[in-house]
Amino acid sequence: METIVRHRDEGTATWFLNSLVTTKAESAETNGAYCLMEHLLTPAANPPMHVHADEEEGFYVLDGEIEFEVDGVVGVARSGTFALAPAGKPHTFRVLTDTARALIITSAAAGNTNGGAASFFRAAGRPATAPVLPQLEAPDPVRLTALAAEHGIEILPPPAP
């Protein structure tokens, strides 16, 4: 394993679901132990409820406020708050401020040969040409659900009214 030093706007940048994802450490760079990403989010980036089959997803909020829902438990996270979505637990989040910034760490996707969440973000997104938020776009739910499944993530249907 090599030493990595990446500053605020350094790393692989991807526009994904109306957010900017900057990967700081790829799982290949950590001998498959974890992946670390910085996410710049807006309310337009709120994901649908979903489940990671093989990996934990931890969130450390740097700026803004984010409401997390994990397996029916709801809480608001502000700067300095950590939230964990264990593997196999349905979860989502909602950005409550104009923008929020969070570090997201995903554990090794043990049974997943397609690289888990970080690979999904790249497959479903597109390379960012600048370290800014992308132009807003409505996601294609069919494409998103299919790509998620390929990466060990199940997009859950919205709750019944």
Phi, psi and chi 1 to 4 in degrees:
 res  aa     phi    psi   chi1   chi2   chi3   chi4
   1 MET       -  139.3 -170.6  175.0  -21.2      -
   2 GLU   -99.4  155.3  -61.6  -68.2  -37.2      -
   3 THR   -70.5  138.9  -59.6      -      -      -
   4 ILE  -123.7  132.0  -60.8  171.2      -      -
   5 VAL  -133.0  113.3  176.1      -      -      -
   6 ARG  -128.7  129.1  -66.7 -162.7  174.0  113.5
   7 HIS   -86.7 -179.3  -60.0  -78.9      -      -
   8 ARG   -45.8  -50.9 -177.4  171.7 -179.0  141.1
   9 ASP  -100.3   16.2  -69.3  -29.3      -      -
  10 GLU  -100.0  148.3  -66.0  177.6  -18.0      -
  11 GLY   125.4  178.4      -      -      -      -
  12 THR   -78.7  118.0  -56.1      -      -      -
  13 ALA  -101.4  133.1      -      -      -      -
  14 THR  -134.6  136.1  -55.8      -      -      -
  15 TRP   -89.0  119.4  -74.2  -36.0      -      -
  16 PHE  -139.0  125.6  169.1   74.7      -      -
  17 LEU    45.2   50.7  -84.1 -173.3      -      -
  18 ASN    64.0   27.0  -61.8  -48.9      -      -
  19 SER  -131.1  169.4   70.3      -      -      -
  20 LEU  -111.8  120.3  172.8   66.2      -      -
  21 VAL  -111.0  121.4  177.6      -      -      -
  22 THR  -114.7  111.9  -54.5      -      -      -
  23 THR   -80.0  120.8  -57.2      -      -      -
  24 LYS   -90.7  -36.9  -61.1  -61.2 -172.3  178.5
  25 ALA  -143.8  117.9      -      -      -      -
  26 GLU   -75.5  151.9  -58.1  -81.7   -6.0      -
  27 SER   -60.1  -31.6   59.0      -      -      -
  28 ALA   -65.0  -26.1      -      -      -      -
  29 GLU   -84.3  -11.7  -63.7  172.4  -49.5      -
  30 THR  -114.6   26.6   65.4      -      -      -
  31 ASN    54.0   34.4  -72.7  -24.0      -      -
  32 GLY    78.3    7.9      -      -      -      -
  33 ALA   -75.0  -43.0      -      -      -      -
  34 TYR  -164.1  170.9   62.6   89.6      -      -
  35 CYS  -130.0  137.4  177.4      -      -      -
  36 LEU  -120.0  127.4  179.2   66.8      -      -
  37 MET  -132.2  149.8  -60.6  158.7  -78.0      -
  38 GLU  -107.2  129.3 -178.6  177.7  -15.2      -
  39 HIS  -114.3  128.9  -73.1 -123.4      -      -
  40 LEU  -103.2  119.3  176.9   58.7      -      -
  41 LEU  -124.3  156.2  -54.8  157.5      -      -
  42 THR  -133.9  170.6   70.9      -      -      -
  43 PRO   -57.6  -22.8  -29.4   37.6      -      -
  44 ALA   -72.7   -8.1      -      -      -      -
  45 ALA  -100.1    3.3      -      -      -      -
  46 ASN   -60.2  124.9  -64.8  -15.3      -      -
  47 PRO   -83.7  160.4   32.7  -36.6      -      -
  48 PRO   -71.1  162.7   24.9  -30.7      -      -
  49 MET   -58.8  135.1 -174.9   69.6   73.1      -
  50 HIS  -153.2  169.2   59.5  -77.5      -      -
  51 VAL  -134.5  131.4  176.1      -      -      -
  52 HIS   -94.2  119.7  -61.9  -98.8      -      -
  53 ALA   -67.1  -39.2      -      -      -      -
  54 ASP  -122.5    3.1  -60.5  -46.0      -      -
  55 GLU  -140.4  144.0   59.9 -172.5  -21.0      -
  56 GLU   -80.0  153.3  -79.6   76.9   38.2      -
  57 GLU  -131.2  114.7 -170.5  173.1   26.8      -
  58 GLY  -107.0  142.2      -      -      -      -
  59 PHE  -123.6  127.6  -57.2   81.8      -      -
  60 TYR  -118.9  112.6 -175.6   79.8      -      -
  61 VAL   -79.0  124.5  178.1      -      -      -
  62 LEU   -93.9  -43.4  -61.1  168.3      -      -
  63 ASP  -144.1  151.6  -61.1  -49.1      -      -
  64 GLY    84.8 -170.9      -      -      -      -
  65 GLU  -129.2  135.4  -69.9 -173.5   -3.0      -
  66 ILE  -133.7  130.1  -56.8  172.5      -      -
  67 GLU   -93.1  122.9  179.5 -178.2   77.7      -
  68 PHE  -103.4  142.2  -71.1   94.4      -      -
  69 GLU  -127.3  117.1 -177.9  176.5  -12.0      -
  70 VAL  -129.3  114.5 -179.2      -      -      -
  71 ASP    51.2   42.5 -156.8   25.1      -      -
  72 GLY    87.2   -8.3      -      -      -      -
  73 VAL   -95.1  127.3  176.2      -      -      -
  74 VAL  -116.4  136.1  178.0      -      -      -
  75 GLY  -154.5  152.5      -      -      -      -
  76 VAL   -98.5  130.9  174.4      -      -      -
  77 ALA  -111.6  132.4      -      -      -      -
  78 ARG  -116.9  178.3  -65.9  170.7 -177.0   84.8
  79 SER   -47.1  127.8  179.7      -      -      -
  80 GLY    93.5    1.4      -      -      -      -
  81 THR   -96.4  140.8  -57.6      -      -      -
  82 PHE  -111.3  136.7  176.4   75.0      -      -
  83 ALA  -131.5  141.9      -      -      -      -
  84 LEU  -123.0  132.3  177.4   67.7      -      -
  85 ALA  -110.4  102.1      -      -      -      -
  86 PRO   -64.2  154.6  -20.2   32.3      -      -
  87 ALA   -54.5  139.8      -      -      -      -
  88 GLY    82.5   -1.4      -      -      -      -
  89 LYS  -103.8  128.0  -57.9  -70.9 -176.7  178.9
  90 PRO   -63.8  137.7   -5.2   11.2      -      -
  91 HIS  -154.5  160.9   63.3  -78.8      -      -
  92 THR  -158.1  176.5 -170.2      -      -      -
  93 PHE  -147.5  160.2   62.3   80.5      -      -
  94 ARG  -132.7  123.3  -69.9  169.6  -78.1  -73.7
  95 VAL   -75.8  125.5  176.3      -      -      -
  96 LEU   -99.5  -10.4  -57.9  177.3      -      -
  97 THR  -113.6  172.3   47.7      -      -      -
  98 ASP   -55.5  -42.5  -71.6  -18.0      -      -
  99 THR  -140.9  160.8   62.1      -      -      -
 100 ALA  -146.0  153.5      -      -      -      -
 101 ARG  -130.4  133.8 -145.9  165.9   40.1   92.7
 102 ALA  -144.1  147.1      -      -      -      -
 103 LEU   -89.4  133.6  -70.1  176.2      -      -
 104 ILE  -123.0  126.0  -61.3  179.3      -      -
 105 ILE  -116.6  131.4 -172.4  166.9      -      -
 106 THR  -116.6  138.0   57.1      -      -      -
 107 SER   -74.3  171.7   64.4      -      -      -
 108 ALA   -58.7  135.5      -      -      -      -
 109 ALA   -85.4   85.1      -      -      -      -
 110 ALA   -48.6  -53.0      -      -      -      -
 111 GLY   -96.0    8.8      -      -      -      -
 112 ASN  -106.1  115.8 -170.0  -27.6      -      -
 113 THR   -86.6   -5.5   58.1      -      -      -
 114 ASN   -97.9    9.7  -76.5  -25.1      -      -
 115 GLY    90.6   -1.6      -      -      -      -
 116 GLY    71.1 -153.1      -      -      -      -
 117 ALA   -58.9  -47.4      -      -      -      -
 118 ALA   -60.1  -41.9      -      -      -      -
 119 SER   -67.1  -35.6  -67.3      -      -      -
 120 PHE   -62.9  -44.9  165.6   60.6      -      -
 121 PHE   -58.0  -42.2  -62.8  152.6      -      -
 122 ARG   -68.7  -41.5  -80.3 -168.6  -62.8  -82.4
 123 ALA   -66.4  -39.2      -      -      -      -
 124 ALA   -86.8  -17.6      -      -      -      -
 125 GLY  -100.9 -155.1      -      -      -      -
 126 ARG  -148.9  154.4   64.4 -174.1 -169.7  -78.5
 127 PRO   -58.3  133.1  -23.5   33.4      -      -
 128 ALA   -78.7  136.1      -      -      -      -
 129 THR   -93.2   -7.7   57.6      -      -      -
 130 ALA  -156.7  156.6      -      -      -      -
 131 PRO   -81.6   57.6   29.8  -33.7      -      -
 132 VAL  -134.3  166.9  -62.5      -      -      -
 133 LEU   -66.5  147.6  -71.3  165.8      -      -
 134 PRO   -78.8  169.3   31.1  -36.4      -      -
 135 GLN   -63.9  141.0  -66.5  -67.6  -34.7      -
 136 LEU   -64.8  137.4  -66.8 -178.4      -      -
 137 GLU  -140.9  143.5  -66.5 -177.6  -23.2      -
 138 ALA   -77.7  127.6      -      -      -      -
 139 PRO   -71.0  155.8   22.2  -27.7      -      -
 140 ASP   -90.2  103.9  175.8  -13.0      -      -
 141 PRO   -63.0  -31.9   14.3  -20.3      -      -
 142 VAL   -68.2  -48.6  172.7      -      -      -
 143 ARG   -62.4  -45.1  178.7  177.6  177.5  -91.3
 144 LEU   -60.1  -44.7 -166.9   66.8      -      -
 145 THR   -65.2  -41.4  -59.5      -      -      -
 146 ALA   -66.9  -45.3      -      -      -      -
 147 LEU   -64.7  -39.7  -77.0  170.5      -      -
 148 ALA   -59.5  -46.4      -      -      -      -
 149 ALA   -59.4  -37.9      -      -      -      -
 150 GLU   -63.7  -21.2  -70.0  174.8   15.3      -
 151 HIS  -111.9   21.6  -68.2   84.6      -      -
 152 GLY    77.3   22.9      -      -      -      -
 153 ILE  -122.6  130.1  -58.2  166.1      -      -
 154 GLU  -105.4  120.9  178.4 -174.9    5.1      -
 155 ILE   -83.1  124.6  -55.4  -70.3      -      -
 156 LEU   -91.3  150.2  -59.6  175.8      -      -
 157 PRO   -69.0  154.9   20.4  -26.8      -      -
 158 PRO   -63.4  153.9    2.4   -0.8      -      -
 159 PRO   -63.3  149.6   14.3  -19.1      -      -
 160 ALA   -67.2  145.1      -      -      -      -
 161 PRO   -67.3      -   11.9  -13.9      -      -
